Amino acid sequence: MKNAFKVAIFAAGLFIATQSHAQSKVDRDAKAVGHKTSEVAAKGKADVVDKKYKGKKGPKGQTIYIDKYSHYYYVNSKGHKYYCKKSELRDR
């Protein structure tokens, strides 16, 4: 009787651990898909609305855009705009 109880507790614990691990993987994957979707949408909007600065690139090789106020920015991997100074830009 005691042995069967131990096996049942062990099986329940193993089941719970497996479920929580699977849920955390789904959460990570969903977050990655959301970041990629945001990045693609932000870059698409920037391509349509703003001009590209063809002679320069960002600190890590990103495409630089110029908005209607003549501010320079690039879009990171999460879809956020990062404004930068002209002195921070590098030649292509």
C-alpha positions as CSV (number, residue, x, y, z in Angstrom):
1,M,0.0,0.0,0.0
2,K,2.8,2.4,0.9
3,N,4.6,1.6,-2.3
4,A,1.6,2.3,-4.5
5,F,1.1,5.6,-2.7
6,K,4.7,6.7,-3.3
7,V,4.4,5.7,-7.0
8,A,1.2,7.7,-7.4
9,I,2.7,10.8,-5.7
10,F,5.8,10.5,-7.9
11,A,3.7,10.2,-11.1
12,A,1.6,13.2,-10.1
13,G,4.7,15.3,-9.5
14,L,6.2,14.2,-12.8
15,F,3.0,15.2,-14.6
16,I,2.9,18.6,-13.0
17,A,6.5,19.3,-13.8
18,T,6.1,18.3,-17.4
19,Q,3.0,20.5,-17.8
20,S,4.7,23.6,-16.3
21,H,7.8,23.1,-18.6
22,A,5.6,22.9,-21.7
23,Q,3.7,26.0,-20.7
24,S,6.8,28.1,-20.2
25,K,8.1,27.0,-23.7
26,V,4.8,28.1,-25.3
27,D,5.0,31.4,-23.5
28,R,8.5,32.0,-24.7
29,D,7.6,31.1,-28.3
30,A,4.5,33.3,-28.3
31,K,6.6,36.2,-27.0
32,A,9.2,35.7,-29.8
33,V,6.5,35.6,-32.4
34,G,5.0,38.8,-31.0
35,H,8.4,40.6,-31.1
36,K,9.0,39.5,-34.7
37,T,5.5,40.7,-35.8
38,S,6.1,44.0,-34.2
39,E,9.5,44.4,-35.8
40,V,8.1,43.6,-39.3
41,A,5.2,46.0,-38.8
42,A,7.4,48.9,-37.6
43,K,9.9,48.4,-40.4
44,G,7.1,48.2,-43.0
45,K,5.6,51.4,-41.7
46,A,9.0,53.2,-41.6
47,D,9.6,52.1,-45.3
48,V,6.3,53.6,-46.4
49,V,6.2,56.8,-44.2
50,D,9.8,57.8,-43.8
51,K,12.9,58.1,-45.9
52,K,15.9,55.8,-45.7
53,Y,19.3,57.3,-45.1
54,K,21.3,55.5,-47.8
55,G,24.8,56.6,-46.9
56,K,24.8,55.8,-43.2
57,K,23.9,52.8,-41.0
58,G,23.2,52.4,-37.3
59,P,25.6,51.5,-34.5
60,K,25.2,47.8,-35.2
61,G,24.5,48.0,-39.0
62,Q,20.8,48.8,-38.8
63,T,18.9,50.7,-41.5
64,I,18.5,54.4,-40.6
65,Y,15.3,56.2,-41.3
66,I,14.6,60.0,-41.3
67,D,11.2,61.1,-40.0
68,K,9.2,64.2,-40.9
69,Y,11.0,66.2,-38.2
70,S,14.5,65.3,-39.7
71,H,15.3,63.0,-36.7
72,Y,17.3,59.8,-37.3
73,Y,16.1,56.5,-35.9
74,Y,16.3,52.8,-36.4
75,V,14.0,49.9,-35.5
76,N,15.3,47.2,-33.1
77,S,14.4,43.5,-33.0
78,K,11.4,44.1,-30.8
79,G,9.9,46.8,-33.1
80,H,10.9,49.8,-31.0
81,K,12.2,53.0,-32.5
82,Y,15.5,54.2,-31.2
83,Y,16.5,57.8,-32.1
84,C,20.1,58.6,-32.5
85,K,22.3,61.6,-33.1
86,K,24.0,62.1,-36.5
87,S,27.3,61.7,-34.8
88,E,26.4,58.1,-33.8
89,L,25.8,57.0,-37.4
90,R,28.5,55.1,-39.4
91,D,29.3,55.1,-43.1
92,R,28.0,52.2,-45.2
